[in-house]
């Protein structure tokens, strides 16, 4: 019997090819979308769960008043925890990140230096936190002895090829030799702890002339990532809650209130964005929810289509049902037949869907700029979902024919070979639902896309095109003047500035800033940067009062005192402020130009820096950070002042037609002055665009899925219009015989589906407007949701729907009426 | 074999009952070949459906043998339906997705006939109706007359005691119609009770009894 069911199911599939294709393809696409998105979300949520006992591992993060969360802790935190919670904590490990250039003297590229950003000084115990797997050598002493080095397998390959690197040496910037102690397996992609090299904290102490056996005493320096592993049976939350109180015994009470340390579960790190100084960029939980719900909705749409079409098609088979009943079929047997058919059709969709997942996966992962596998056959919850989709949608698709049609009286069915549509209201509301959802997605994708374009192209307040940034190391800083003048003379170079922070990217640092006669409420809201003379002129930022730094004036101040023999105190600095900072001063009723400024950092009542000066100029506001952030009040100090050189980068403005050849020229000029030091450059506009990569990805992904949803909705509409055209074949035939025109029939048939689509738009628009207004809240600079978005979305949905429906209506309207009437 | 007592069938409209059948009393003996005639709307098909238990929405009593159909349990009725009745339609009503062979097999499947027995029954039928060569064709590939032969083969496959045919030749031209009626005659000779509804007087000549219906009532009832 089952064989018979399957046979007829197969023949029905073949007989109604287009219908079946629409049906199967729609569900397959929906399923593939869902599986891709769900496995992406699962991947993001799987971060840092591979370490042993990862639920007992926490990072010490801090909440900073008025500023939010920070991923780093000060060097004094780990010793404090060791002393206070030694009994409850199994491991307490700090890491210090640096970037450096490495060269393998006895490796495969002995001449070349490579920039390494993921170089850490780690304390012993890190192997237990990160779950390191040693491939070669041994970790014994690797985190205790100075100048030892552990590197990952991929870096070992890069520097030493297939040779065993253990015992070999890597030279870091400043000819510091590190001896390789061990090679460890690369951590999987789903960890926030991305590292390439690990050395010991004792190396850091050695290089910084810090006593080997002393603990770090500052909550500011060095900045560390600190991890703890809580002993089994201990309550992490209780420990976390006690830290601020205990911190008060080690630190000025006022500071303790502003900087609250707490334990953050490592599994949550990747899913909480917006942490200052984060190790690797996380992802917003909200974004994941959006993706997951898009996946869910696409699948839902596809299922609705499947059910809708299967139901519509079943009506065409009423005759068969009647015949079978007359021939002795029991209701149960008919139900079994229809359910078997639904399960079979659905199985095709599943298989096709899985094939689609395989095909689309590379595109999908490259869109996300990630590499992960869709764990189709290994993940039990995904398998569960696939099976659930199969069973539920099959049941729903089979239920209507199985329960409704099988119960009809055969003489009635057999008499009415022309079936009225039936349940039109339900089917139309499903069309409304589908188009509302797909229009909503199209709308959101449109806004996200425009917002991204807007961010990329809008004015940052300075001319950010044609700028090159070059990293400055100690060697380059020692030769900064000859470097600048040599580079300035190269063809294609307009100007060169030595500065601390790349404009449009980095806000600067946040010490305490005081203006004379001004009370500042928010402690950390004023940024400080170091710039050199003519910087604003070269940047294209206007000086609106006073002047900018100039060699004609003595802006560099003088050192009046070395505090505790170590930290300089400066007086008489020239200071430039931006408009926002000037506004704070003006608000307090003080004169801006000439006002005294004090910039200082202190810890437990000890001053670590104390710079005093007077405002010599005000520049107009420009975006020192990306456009997502509002312009912050900023104070600019001379880069080369009486105490130090604050420069980190060279900013080179290039003229028109700058090309690769000129970069080579710059490189040569650079290496003539400081041979062997890499010319580490990047284009500023590209780096700025990088900032919006997340928005670009979200936009692209939304766009792709919006198109797919629209496609699925259209497939559904196509199926329904085929169905309507068929059930109305006789009516159309009669109308034509009576003289109806083709256009008349097309418009009559099309109207039936266009009205629901218009209704869907009316639902989608306010919802989309609300959602996207919320989304845009996070940006300081945002695009206006104008009438154009509504028009474009509306047109897209309507045109797609209209084409779909008209195609079928046209076919129905132009067919020969004689054939359609004479069906009996 | 069949006894109908005071069968009424009507449609409730807003102001009145419209009777399709009114006060039908009819006894049919085993082995009869009965023809129902009458103009369109006289109630031929309705009566046939009631006799065939396809329509259970009527007033009156219906005895099949000794049993009152209306007092039977669903299951009993369904079994009776399966074992005793065969149906033939004007529009053939073959299942388009099934081959000739499979169409004939359908009722046997629903009767849970064993596979080997099915094969021999179908082989006999195909042979008898000269359709062996066409057993793997689909209905759309057959002429109307051939389709109706398949319809008949299917109807008799389950060895029913009663064959119901509603305008069996309505869609056929006269040569084909003649052929079908000859098949009926043969089945009748073998002992099958047949009730047919038709417009064509010449078809009645194959039967043994002719009932004329008019406006839902029996107008005349004659033995031929």
Boltz contact constraints between the chains, C-beta under 6 A:
constraints:
  - contact:
      token1: [A, 4]
      token2: [B, 109]
      max_distance: 6.0
  - contact:
      token1: [A, 8]
      token2: [B, 97]
      max_distance: 6.0
  - contact:
      token1: [A, 11]
      token2: [B, 97]
      max_distance: 6.0
  - contact:
      token1: [A, 12]
      token2: [B, 97]
      max_distance: 6.0
  - contact:
      token1: [A, 320]
      token2: [B, 95]
      max_distance: 6.0
  - contact:
      token1: [A, 323]
      token2: [B, 93]
      max_distance: 6.0
  - contact:
      token1: [A, 323]
      token2: [B, 95]
      max_distance: 6.0
  - contact:
      token1: [A, 326]
      token2: [B, 87]
      max_distance: 6.0
  - contact:
      token1: [A, 327]
      token2: [B, 106]
      max_distance: 6.0
  - contact:
      token1: [A, 327]
      token2: [B, 107]
      max_distance: 6.0
  - contact:
      token1: [A, 328]
      token2: [B, 82]
      max_distance: 6.0
  - contact:
      token1: [A, 328]
      token2: [B, 107]
      max_distance: 6.0
  - contact:
      token1: [A, 328]
      token2: [B, 110]
      max_distance: 6.0
  - contact:
      token1: [A, 329]
      token2: [B, 110]
      max_distance: 6.0
  - contact:
      token1: [A, 410]
      token2: [B, 54]
      max_distance: 6.0
  - contact:
      token1: [A, 411]
      token2: [B, 49]
      max_distance: 6.0
  - contact:
      token1: [A, 411]
      token2: [B, 54]
      max_distance: 6.0
  - contact:
      token1: [A, 411]
      token2: [B, 55]
      max_distance: 6.0
